[in-house]
Amino acid sequence: MSDWELFLQEVSWFLQPGENVVVGEAQPWTRGSAEDLPELSALLDSTTLTPISVGDTAYELLAWGPPDARRGWLCHPPEDADGEFFPKAHMSFWKLCGGIVERFGEPGTWWCNQNQVLTAQATRVRASDVLADYAWLWEGDGLKVSINPVEYYAVAVEANGNLTLAHRDDGRLLLFAPDHAFEDVTPLDGSPPYSLLTINNVPDLATWIEVCAAAWRHQ
């Protein structure tokens, strides 16, 4: 089976009836590596890329692994940041991949259950508006939101609405998760338990990408 057929076998809900799909020729990875992201770079170096068009939307299916254990991501093509300011790790990622919208053969990572990972669409979620809507979480404990929300943007959007946030300057990573069953997380100082969290041993965006890429390579 082709990578696209394997993808559809697992992600059967992706295509709607009657949608026009064009599947291009599978090709080896030729875009090179991501600066300062060695795990991601090694993963991509083993990748086969298949161009996919669904209606007017272009995707790329990135897949790797032996024939009996293929896995991969359905992604947007590389992204132009349009002059917006993002951390270096995100810019390095976008030069190679525009972000992940579906996955198949998925191991357990911080990307599980995420509808958008490192996509332009995720970055358009206004963290300040979301946190303002949930200010009552802090107010109930006599607290105020403990970060400046405009300094952060969303790098992942979970199916239930939880957000992974990165600081635009240094890439510091936070979860906003009022609905979660995560382990290995710690409430941010000055925040209630089900609000802003840090991920233990994953302090920033680059580490988050590398930890998840390593799992996709080795698990």
ZAMARGU-4260 file (C-alpha; in steps of 0.2 Angstrom, whole numbers, plus 5000, padded with zeros to 4 digits):
<rodrens>
0) 5000/5000/5000 | 5005/5018/4997 | 5008/5030/5011 | 4992/5039/5006 | 4982/5023/5007
5) 4990/5019/5024 | 4985/5036/5030 | 4967/5035/5024 | 4966/5017/5032 | 4969/5025/5049
10) 4962/5042/5046 | 4946/5037/5037 | 4937/5053/5042 | 4949/5065/5034 | 4941/5065/5016
15) 4922/5070/5014 | 4912/5062/5001 | 4914/5069/4983 | 4930/5078/4987 | 4943/5079/4973
20) 4960/5072/4978 | 4976/5072/4968 | 4990/5062/4974 | 5007/5066/4968 | 5022/5055/4966
25) 5031/5050/4982 | 5049/5057/4983 | 5063/5057/4995 | 5066/5071/5007 | 5077/5085/4999
30) 5075/5100/5010 | 5089/5098/5022 | 5089/5100/5040 | 5082/5111/5053 | 5094/5123/5062
35) 5097/5117/5080 | 5084/5103/5079 | 5094/5088/5077 | 5080/5075/5081 | 5068/5083/5069
40) 5082/5084/5056 | 5086/5066/5058 | 5067/5061/5057 | 5064/5072/5041 | 5080/5065/5033
45) 5072/5048/5033 | 5056/5054/5026 | 5046/5051/5010 | 5036/5066/5004 | 5020/5064/4994
50) 5011/5079/4988 | 4992/5079/4990 | 4979/5091/4984 | 4961/5090/4992 | 4951/5103/4982
55) 4960/5119/4982 | 4971/5115/4997 | 4988/5108/4996 | 4996/5096/5008 | 5011/5085/5010
60) 5011/5068/5017 | 5027/5065/5026 | 5030/5046/5031 | 5045/5035/5036 | 5048/5018/5044
65) 5049/5000/5037 | 5034/4994/5026 | 5026/4985/5040 | 5027/5000/5052 | 5025/5016/5042
70) 5020/5032/5051 | 5019/5050/5047 | 5011/5067/5047 | 4999/5076/5035 | 5006/5094/5034
75) 5004/5110/5026 | 5018/5115/5014 | 5032/5126/5021 | 5026/5142/5028 | 5031/5161/5026
80) 5030/5170/5043 | 5024/5186/5034 | 5035/5197/5045 | 5027/5191/5061 | 5039/5187/5076
85) 5041/5169/5081 | 5055/5160/5091 | 5069/5153/5081 | 5064/5135/5083 | 5047/5139/5075
90) 5055/5148/5060 | 5067/5133/5057 | 5052/5121/5057 | 5042/5132/5045 | 5056/5132/5032
95) 5054/5114/5031 | 5036/5110/5035 | 5020/5121/5037 | 5013/5112/5052 | 5004/5096/5056
100) 4985/5093/5054 | 4984/5074/5055 | 4995/5059/5059 | 4995/5040/5057 | 5005/5027/5066
105) 5006/5039/5080 | 5016/5036/5096 | 5012/5044/5113 | 5018/5062/5113 | 5013/5079/5117
110) 5005/5081/5100 | 4992/5067/5103 | 4974/5074/5101 | 4980/5090/5093 | 4970/5097/5079
115) 4984/5109/5074 | 5003/5108/5078 | 5014/5122/5073 | 5002/5128/5059 | 4998/5146/5054
120) 4980/5143/5059 | 4986/5139/5077 | 4996/5155/5078 | 4980/5165/5074 | 4971/5159/5090
125) 4972/5174/5102 | 4979/5168/5118 | 4974/5185/5127 | 4956/5182/5122 | 4956/5164/5128
130) 4963/5168/5144 | 4951/5183/5147 | 4937/5171/5144 | 4944/5160/5158 | 4949/5174/5170
135) 4937/5167/5182 | 4948/5152/5185 | 4961/5164/5194 | 4948/5176/5201 | 4940/5161/5211
140) 4956/5159/5220 | 4959/5178/5222 | 4972/5178/5209 | 4975/5187/5192 | 4982/5179/5176
145) 5000/5176/5180 | 5007/5180/5162 | 5006/5194/5150 | 4995/5185/5137 | 5001/5196/5122
150) 5018/5189/5124 | 5012/5171/5120 | 5005/5163/5105 | 4997/5146/5101 | 5008/5132/5094
155) 4996/5118/5096 | 4977/5117/5098 | 4970/5102/5105 | 4953/5094/5100 | 4945/5099/5117
160) 4952/5117/5116 | 4967/5116/5127 | 4981/5126/5120 | 5000/5124/5120 | 5008/5142/5121
165) 5025/5148/5117 | 5033/5165/5121 | 5037/5175/5106 | 5054/5180/5112 | 5062/5165/5121
170) 5050/5151/5116 | 5046/5147/5134 | 5032/5134/5134 | 5016/5133/5143 | 5000/5123/5143
175) 4983/5131/5145 | 4973/5116/5150 | 4957/5119/5160 | 4951/5101/5154 | 4966/5089/5155
180) 4972/5072/5162 | 4990/5076/5159 | 5004/5069/5169 | 5021/5077/5171 | 5015/5094/5172
185) 5016/5107/5186 | 5004/5122/5188 | 5013/5139/5184 | 5017/5149/5200 | 5002/5160/5203
190) 4990/5149/5193 | 4976/5137/5199 | 4979/5118/5195 | 4968/5117/5179 | 4974/5133/5170
195) 4992/5137/5165 | 5004/5123/5167 | 5023/5120/5163 | 5028/5103/5156 | 5041/5094/5167
200) 5058/5094/5158 | 5051/5102/5143 | 5054/5121/5146 | 5053/5128/5128 | 5047/5126/5111
205) 5063/5119/5104 | 5064/5105/5117 | 5045/5101/5114 | 5048/5099/5095 | 5064/5088/5099
210) 5055/5077/5112 | 5041/5074/5100 | 5052/5071/5085 | 5062/5058/5095 | 5047/5049/5100
215) 5041/5048/5081 | 5059/5041/5077 | 5061/5028/5091 | 5045/5023/5099
</rodrens>
